[in-house]
Amino acid sequence: MSKLLSSMTPYFDRRVLTLLPLGFSAGLPLMLVFSSLSFWLREADVSLSAIGFFSLAGLAYAFKWVWAPLVDGISIPILGQKLGKRRAWLLVSQIAIGGALFGMSTFDPALDGTLPQLALMAVVVAFCSATQDIVIDAYRIESAPQEMQGAMAATYTLGYRCAMIVSGAGSLALAAWLATGEGYDVQAWQHTYKIMALLMSAGVITTLFCKEPVVDIPPSNTTGPLSWLKEHVVAPFADFFTRYRYQAVMILCLIAIYRISDVVMGVMANPFYVDMGYSKEAVAAVSKIYGVIMTLLGIFIGGALIVKFAVWRILMAGAVLSAITNLLFSFLAQLGQPDILWLTLVISADNLSAGIASAAFIAYMSGLTNVAYSATQYALFSALMFLLPKLIAGFSGVMVESVGYSNFFVITALMGLPVVVLIWIVSRMDISSKNANHGPT
């Protein structure tokens, strides 16, 4: 009993508890520029192709490594002197997210000419959210020693997932509750986004009262812009390709397409629910609450399986399951009418598989990094993970309009076949010795 209590002690540390509201602040914007927004757009009778293109706002998350060195190396004038570099960047990004969400609430996508302005606000939210992610990752790493990072990451994930429930299921339920009648109610959606903007105050308040991490950073060897670029941008790439050489290309290809099946399918999930006749309340309960719980369960199962089996086996299982569950959505589309039982079963299988795949993939990418460049290399890997899938997902609406939902889900399942082949090829490469977390080579 004493050992159990001792293992829980880090979760009561102030630095760890700080990550709970910061995780909430990080997770809140995600659903509001993807899932919930697509539901709003479809209710406003926006075309599926336009909804698909809206998802391209998510490319900000894929390219965050581009401006990460700037966030890491530059302190905001005046504000940085008062709050510290990390807290200043956090405060600016959080206020910008809240302002952009409020800006989204002023538009009606059903009116002609408003979609470009709404899309611009969504891009601003995504860009500032990606910036906040960069800063929170740095804050987490710098605030506590390595032995506490597990507790901090777990607390951050809990806050992040709670925010996804609030901005996913919560926003749909709130829009339904605020609606004054049947059908599309723009004011209900606008009030919902205003409330979500106010919830960003959780992160703002935390940032104002938390402590700036104190780190002993060695002096930089850079003497100019080119030297700075070489040290912070070129060196992490050079290290990776030096260690893996010709095998690096295959590894990067695997990272680039591993999540392609579920990412491309996911953009059209909410429009599919709307067109099938599912209510906001049903989608909120089954997909946004129950589904998130199943994803967390899948992550837990995947993590446990990785300890018992080789990561390659779980990586392969996650890829196969993610593709197969897309076929279940094809079956759901062929029902032709809403069926809560089948929706629950399909979402259970899909989210459980996604959780297992995520746990395996995170473990795999973490093993590829060199401790000398762990933050930068992992940021590059995580960005690459969504770049190609998000680009293709931008055309998901066009695909549905061309072939229908059922065939679209089959196509996304087939996209998983190259993933399975690449896993089989890369798993047979002799790269175990190169995964060691050693210094620069």
C-alpha positions as CSV (number, residue, x, y, z in Angstrom):
1,M,0.0,0.0,0.0
2,S,2.9,2.4,0.9
3,K,4.5,1.7,-2.5
4,L,1.2,2.5,-4.3
5,L,0.9,5.8,-2.4
6,S,4.5,6.6,-3.1
7,S,4.0,6.1,-6.8
8,M,1.1,8.6,-6.7
9,T,3.1,11.3,-5.0
10,P,4.3,13.1,-8.2
11,Y,0.7,13.7,-9.3
12,F,0.3,16.1,-6.3
13,D,3.3,18.2,-7.2
14,R,2.5,21.8,-8.2
15,R,4.4,21.5,-11.4
16,V,2.5,18.4,-12.4
17,L,-0.9,19.9,-11.5
18,T,-0.1,22.9,-13.6
19,L,-0.1,20.7,-16.7
20,L,-3.8,19.8,-16.1
21,P,-5.3,23.2,-17.1
22,L,-2.5,23.8,-19.6
23,G,-3.5,20.5,-21.3
24,F,-7.1,21.6,-21.2
25,S,-6.1,24.9,-22.9
26,A,-4.2,22.9,-25.6
27,G,-6.9,20.4,-26.3
28,L,-9.8,22.9,-26.5
29,P,-9.1,24.5,-30.0
30,L,-8.6,21.2,-31.8
31,M,-12.2,20.0,-32.1
32,L,-13.4,23.6,-32.7
33,V,-11.5,23.8,-36.0
34,F,-12.1,20.2,-37.1
35,S,-14.9,18.0,-35.8
36,S,-17.4,20.5,-34.3
37,L,-16.8,23.0,-37.1
38,S,-17.5,20.4,-39.7
39,F,-20.8,19.6,-38.0
40,W,-21.7,23.3,-37.9
41,L,-20.8,23.8,-41.6
42,R,-22.8,20.8,-42.7
43,E,-25.9,21.9,-40.8
44,A,-25.5,25.3,-42.6
45,D,-25.7,23.3,-45.8
46,V,-22.1,23.9,-46.8
47,S,-20.9,21.5,-49.5
48,L,-18.8,18.5,-48.5
49,S,-16.0,19.6,-50.8
50,A,-15.8,23.0,-48.9
51,I,-15.8,21.2,-45.6
52,G,-12.9,19.0,-46.7
53,F,-10.9,22.1,-47.7
54,F,-11.6,23.6,-44.3
55,S,-9.7,20.8,-42.8
56,L,-6.5,22.1,-44.4
57,A,-6.4,24.6,-41.5
58,G,-4.9,21.7,-39.6
59,L,-1.7,21.9,-41.7
60,A,-0.6,24.5,-39.1
61,Y,0.0,21.5,-36.7
62,A,2.0,19.8,-39.4
63,F,4.3,22.8,-40.1
64,K,4.8,23.9,-36.5
65,W,8.4,22.8,-36.6
66,V,9.0,25.6,-39.1
67,W,8.6,28.4,-36.5
68,A,9.4,26.3,-33.4
69,P,13.1,27.5,-33.4
70,L,11.8,31.1,-33.4
71,V,9.5,30.4,-30.4
72,D,12.3,28.6,-28.7
73,G,15.0,31.2,-29.3
74,I,13.2,34.6,-29.2
75,S,11.7,36.3,-26.1
76,I,8.7,38.6,-26.6
77,P,9.8,42.2,-25.8
78,I,8.5,43.7,-22.5
79,L,6.1,40.9,-21.8
80,G,9.0,38.4,-21.8
81,Q,10.9,40.5,-19.3
82,K,7.9,40.5,-16.9
83,L,6.6,37.0,-17.2
84,G,9.6,35.0,-18.7
85,K,10.0,33.7,-22.2
86,R,7.8,30.6,-21.9
87,R,4.9,32.3,-20.0
88,A,4.9,35.3,-22.3
89,W,4.6,33.1,-25.4
90,L,1.9,31.0,-23.7
91,L,-0.2,34.1,-22.7
92,V,0.0,35.6,-26.2
93,S,-1.0,32.4,-28.0
94,Q,-3.8,31.7,-25.5
95,I,-5.3,35.2,-25.9
96,A,-5.0,35.0,-29.6
97,I,-6.8,31.6,-29.7
98,G,-9.7,33.0,-27.6
99,G,-9.9,36.1,-29.8
100,A,-10.0,34.0,-33.0
101,L,-12.6,31.7,-31.6
102,F,-14.7,34.7,-30.8
103,G,-14.1,35.9,-34.3
104,M,-15.5,32.6,-35.7
105,S,-18.6,33.2,-33.6
106,T,-19.5,36.3,-35.6
107,F,-20.0,34.6,-38.9
108,D,-22.8,32.6,-40.4
109,P,-21.5,30.0,-42.9
110,A,-24.9,29.8,-44.5
111,L,-24.6,33.3,-45.9
112,D,-22.8,33.9,-49.2
113,G,-19.3,35.3,-48.9
114,T,-18.7,34.5,-45.3
115,L,-16.8,31.2,-45.7
116,P,-13.4,32.8,-46.6
117,Q,-13.5,35.0,-43.4
118,L,-14.6,32.0,-41.3
119,A,-11.8,29.9,-42.8
120,L,-9.2,32.6,-42.1
121,M,-10.3,32.7,-38.4
122,A,-10.0,28.9,-38.3
123,V,-6.5,29.1,-39.7
124,V,-5.6,31.7,-37.0
125,V,-6.9,29.4,-34.3
126,A,-4.9,26.4,-35.6
127,F,-1.7,28.5,-36.0
128,C,-1.9,29.9,-32.5
129,S,-2.9,26.5,-31.1
130,A,0.1,24.9,-32.7
131,T,2.3,27.6,-31.3
132,Q,0.8,27.0,-27.8
133,D,1.7,23.3,-28.2
134,I,5.3,24.2,-28.9
135,V,5.5,26.3,-25.8
136,I,3.7,23.8,-23.5
137,D,6.1,21.0,-24.6
138,A,9.1,23.2,-23.8
139,Y,7.5,24.3,-20.5
140,R,6.8,20.7,-19.5
141,I,10.4,19.5,-20.3
142,E,12.0,22.5,-18.5
143,S,9.8,22.5,-15.4
144,A,10.7,19.1,-13.9
145,P,13.4,16.5,-14.0
146,Q,13.2,13.4,-16.2
147,E,11.8,11.1,-13.5
148,M,8.7,13.4,-13.3
149,Q,8.1,13.7,-17.0
150,G,5.8,10.6,-17.1
151,A,3.5,12.1,-14.5
152,M,3.5,15.4,-16.2
153,A,2.7,13.9,-19.6
154,A,-0.1,11.8,-18.2
155,T,-1.6,14.9,-16.4
156,Y,-1.3,16.9,-19.6
157,T,-3.0,14.1,-21.6
158,L,-5.9,14.0,-19.1
159,G,-6.5,17.7,-19.4
160,Y,-6.2,17.5,-23.2
161,R,-8.7,14.7,-23.5
162,C,-11.2,16.4,-21.1
163,A,-11.0,19.5,-23.3
164,M,-11.7,17.4,-26.4
165,I,-14.9,16.1,-24.7
166,V,-15.9,19.7,-23.8
167,S,-15.2,21.1,-27.3
168,G,-16.5,18.0,-29.1
169,A,-19.5,16.6,-27.2
170,G,-19.9,19.7,-25.1
171,S,-20.2,22.1,-28.1
172,L,-22.7,19.8,-29.9
173,A,-24.8,19.4,-26.8
174,L,-24.6,23.1,-26.1
175,A,-25.6,24.0,-29.6
176,A,-28.5,21.7,-29.4
177,W,-29.6,23.1,-26.0
178,L,-29.4,26.7,-27.2
179,A,-31.3,26.0,-30.4
180,T,-34.8,27.6,-30.4
181,G,-36.3,25.2,-32.8
182,E,-35.7,22.3,-35.3
183,G,-33.1,22.5,-38.0
184,Y,-30.2,24.9,-38.4
185,D,-29.9,27.7,-35.7
186,V,-26.9,30.0,-36.4
187,Q,-27.2,31.8,-33.1
188,A,-27.0,28.6,-31.1
189,W,-23.6,27.9,-32.8
190,Q,-22.4,31.4,-32.5
191,H,-23.2,31.5,-28.7
192,T,-21.5,28.1,-28.4
193,Y,-18.3,29.4,-29.9
194,K,-18.3,32.5,-27.7
195,I,-18.6,30.2,-24.6
196,M,-15.7,28.1,-25.9
197,A,-13.6,31.2,-26.4
198,L,-14.3,32.1,-22.7
199,L,-13.1,28.7,-21.6
200,M,-9.6,29.6,-22.9
201,S,-9.4,31.7,-19.7
202,A,-8.5,28.5,-17.9
203,G,-5.1,28.5,-19.7
204,V,-4.7,32.3,-19.3
205,I,-5.3,32.2,-15.5
206,T,-2.9,29.3,-15.2
207,T,-0.2,31.1,-17.2
208,L,-0.5,34.2,-15.0
209,F,-0.1,32.3,-11.8
210,C,2.3,29.5,-12.7
211,K,6.1,29.9,-12.3
212,E,8.5,30.4,-15.2
213,P,10.8,27.3,-15.4
214,V,14.4,28.0,-14.4
215,V,16.9,26.3,-16.7
216,D,20.7,26.5,-17.0
217,I,21.1,26.9,-20.7
218,P,24.6,26.8,-22.0
219,P,25.7,29.7,-24.2
220,S,25.0,29.2,-27.9
221,N,27.9,28.8,-30.3
222,T,26.0,30.7,-33.0
223,T,27.6,33.8,-34.4
224,G,25.1,34.8,-37.0
225,P,21.9,33.8,-38.8
226,L,23.5,31.0,-40.8
227,S,25.2,29.5,-37.8
228,W,21.9,29.7,-35.8
229,L,20.1,27.9,-38.7
230,K,22.7,25.2,-38.8
231,E,22.6,24.5,-35.1
232,H,18.8,24.6,-34.6
233,V,17.4,23.3,-37.9
234,V,20.1,21.5,-39.9
235,A,21.8,19.5,-37.1
236,P,18.7,17.5,-36.1
237,F,18.1,16.4,-39.7
238,A,21.8,15.7,-40.3
239,D,21.9,13.5,-37.2
240,F,18.9,11.4,-38.2
241,F,20.2,10.8,-41.8
242,T,23.7,10.1,-40.5
243,R,22.5,7.4,-38.2
244,Y,20.0,5.7,-40.5
245,R,21.5,6.6,-43.9
246,Y,19.5,5.0,-46.8
247,Q,17.0,3.4,-44.3
248,A,15.9,6.9,-43.3
249,V,13.8,7.4,-46.4
250,M,11.7,4.3,-45.7
251,I,11.3,5.3,-42.0
252,L,10.1,8.7,-43.0
253,C,7.7,7.3,-45.5
254,L,6.2,5.1,-42.8
255,I,5.8,8.0,-40.5
256,A,4.2,10.1,-43.2
257,I,1.5,7.6,-44.1
258,Y,0.9,5.6,-40.9
259,R,-2.2,7.5,-39.8
260,I,-3.5,8.1,-43.3
261,S,-6.6,5.9,-43.1
262,D,-8.2,7.3,-40.0
263,V,-7.2,11.0,-40.6
264,V,-8.7,11.1,-44.2
265,M,-11.8,9.3,-43.0
266,G,-12.1,11.4,-39.8
267,V,-12.8,14.7,-41.7
268,M,-16.0,13.3,-43.2
269,A,-17.2,11.5,-40.0
270,N,-19.4,14.4,-38.7
271,P,-20.9,15.3,-42.1
272,F,-21.7,11.6,-42.5
273,Y,-23.5,11.6,-39.1
274,V,-25.5,14.7,-40.2
275,D,-26.4,13.2,-43.6
276,M,-27.4,9.9,-42.0
277,G,-29.8,11.7,-39.7
278,Y,-28.1,11.3,-36.3
279,S,-29.0,14.1,-33.8
280,K,-26.3,16.3,-32.2
281,E,-27.2,14.8,-28.8
282,A,-26.6,11.2,-30.1
283,V,-23.3,12.1,-31.8
284,A,-22.2,14.0,-28.7
285,A,-22.9,11.1,-26.4
286,V,-21.6,8.2,-28.6
287,S,-18.8,9.8,-30.6
288,K,-17.5,12.6,-28.5
289,I,-17.7,11.2,-25.0
290,Y,-17.9,7.4,-25.3
291,G,-15.5,7.5,-28.3
292,V,-12.9,9.5,-26.3
293,I,-13.1,7.0,-23.5
294,M,-12.6,4.1,-25.9
295,T,-9.6,5.9,-27.3
296,L,-8.0,6.3,-23.9
297,L,-8.7,2.6,-23.2
298,G,-7.0,1.7,-26.5
299,I,-4.0,3.8,-25.6
300,F,-3.8,2.0,-22.2
301,I,-4.1,-1.4,-23.9
302,G,-1.6,-0.5,-26.6
303,G,0.9,0.6,-23.9
304,A,0.5,-2.6,-22.0
305,L,0.9,-4.7,-25.1
306,I,4.1,-2.9,-26.1
307,V,5.7,-4.0,-22.8
308,K,4.8,-7.6,-23.5
309,F,5.4,-7.8,-27.3
310,A,7.7,-6.1,-29.8
311,V,6.6,-2.6,-30.8
312,W,6.5,-3.8,-34.5
313,R,3.8,-6.3,-33.8
314,I,1.6,-3.7,-32.1
315,L,2.4,-1.2,-34.8
316,M,1.2,-3.7,-37.4
317,A,-1.9,-4.6,-35.4
318,G,-2.8,-0.9,-35.1
319,A,-2.4,-0.3,-38.8
320,V,-4.5,-3.4,-39.7
321,L,-7.3,-2.6,-37.2
322,S,-7.5,1.1,-38.3
323,A,-8.0,0.1,-41.9
324,I,-10.5,-2.7,-41.1
325,T,-12.7,-0.4,-38.9
326,N,-13.1,2.0,-41.8
327,L,-14.9,-0.8,-43.5
328,L,-17.4,-0.9,-40.6
329,F,-18.3,2.7,-41.5
330,S,-19.0,1.6,-45.0
331,F,-21.4,-1.0,-43.6
332,L,-23.0,1.8,-41.4
333,A,-23.5,3.9,-44.5
334,Q,-25.3,1.1,-46.3
335,L,-27.9,0.9,-43.5
336,G,-29.5,4.0,-44.9
337,Q,-30.9,5.2,-41.6
338,P,-29.6,6.1,-38.1
339,D,-29.0,3.1,-35.8
340,I,-27.6,4.0,-32.4
341,L,-26.6,0.5,-31.5
342,W,-24.5,0.0,-34.7
343,L,-23.1,3.5,-34.4
344,T,-21.9,2.7,-30.9
345,L,-20.3,-0.6,-32.0
346,V,-18.6,0.9,-34.9
347,I,-17.2,3.9,-32.9
348,S,-16.1,1.5,-30.2
349,A,-14.0,-0.6,-32.6
350,D,-12.7,2.5,-34.5
351,N,-11.6,4.5,-31.4
352,L,-10.2,1.4,-29.6
353,S,-8.1,0.6,-32.7
354,A,-7.0,4.3,-33.0
355,G,-5.8,4.3,-29.4
356,I,-3.8,1.1,-29.9
357,A,-2.2,2.5,-33.1
358,S,-1.4,5.8,-31.4
359,A,0.3,4.2,-28.4
360,A,2.5,2.0,-30.7
361,F,3.3,4.9,-33.1
362,I,4.3,7.2,-30.3
363,A,6.6,4.5,-28.8
364,Y,8.1,3.9,-32.2
365,M,8.8,7.6,-33.0
366,S,10.2,8.1,-29.5
367,G,12.7,5.3,-30.1
368,L,14.0,7.0,-33.2
369,T,15.1,10.2,-31.5
370,N,18.6,11.1,-30.3
371,V,18.6,12.7,-26.8
372,A,20.8,15.5,-28.1
373,Y,17.9,16.6,-30.4
374,S,14.9,14.8,-28.8
375,A,12.5,17.8,-28.7
376,T,13.3,19.0,-32.3
377,Q,13.4,15.5,-33.9
378,Y,10.1,14.4,-32.2
379,A,8.5,17.7,-33.3
380,L,9.6,17.0,-36.9
381,F,8.3,13.4,-36.7
382,S,4.9,14.4,-35.2
383,A,4.5,17.1,-37.8
384,L,5.4,14.8,-40.7
385,M,2.9,12.3,-39.3
386,F,-0.1,14.5,-40.3
387,L,1.3,16.4,-43.3
388,L,0.3,14.1,-46.1
389,P,-2.9,12.7,-44.5
390,K,-4.1,16.3,-43.9
391,L,-3.3,17.3,-47.5
392,I,-5.3,14.3,-48.9
393,A,-8.1,14.9,-46.3
394,G,-8.6,18.3,-47.8
395,F,-10.1,16.5,-50.8
396,S,-12.2,14.1,-48.8
397,G,-15.3,16.0,-49.5
398,V,-14.7,15.9,-53.2
399,M,-14.2,12.1,-53.0
400,V,-17.5,11.7,-51.1
401,E,-19.4,13.8,-53.6
402,S,-17.9,11.6,-56.4
403,V,-18.3,8.1,-55.0
404,G,-20.6,8.3,-52.0
405,Y,-19.9,7.6,-48.4
406,S,-19.8,3.8,-48.6
407,N,-17.2,3.7,-51.3
408,F,-15.3,6.5,-49.7
409,F,-14.9,4.5,-46.5
410,V,-13.7,1.5,-48.5
411,I,-11.1,3.7,-50.3
412,T,-9.8,5.0,-47.0
413,A,-9.5,1.4,-45.8
414,L,-7.4,0.5,-48.9
415,M,-5.1,3.5,-48.1
416,G,-3.9,1.4,-45.2
417,L,-2.4,-1.4,-47.4
418,P,0.8,0.5,-48.2
419,V,1.2,1.2,-44.5
420,V,1.1,-2.6,-43.7
421,V,3.7,-3.2,-46.5
422,L,6.0,-0.5,-45.2
423,I,5.8,-1.8,-41.6
424,W,6.8,-5.2,-42.9
425,I,9.8,-3.8,-44.8
426,V,11.1,-1.5,-42.1
427,S,10.7,-4.1,-39.4
428,R,13.3,-6.2,-41.2
429,M,15.9,-3.5,-41.4
430,D,18.7,-3.8,-38.9
431,I,18.2,-0.5,-37.1
432,S,18.0,-1.6,-33.5
433,S,21.6,-0.4,-32.8
434,K,20.8,3.0,-34.3
435,N,17.8,3.6,-32.0
436,A,20.1,4.1,-29.0
437,N,19.7,7.4,-27.4
438,H,23.3,8.5,-27.7
439,G,24.8,11.9,-28.5
440,P,25.4,13.3,-31.9
441,T,27.3,11.1,-34.3
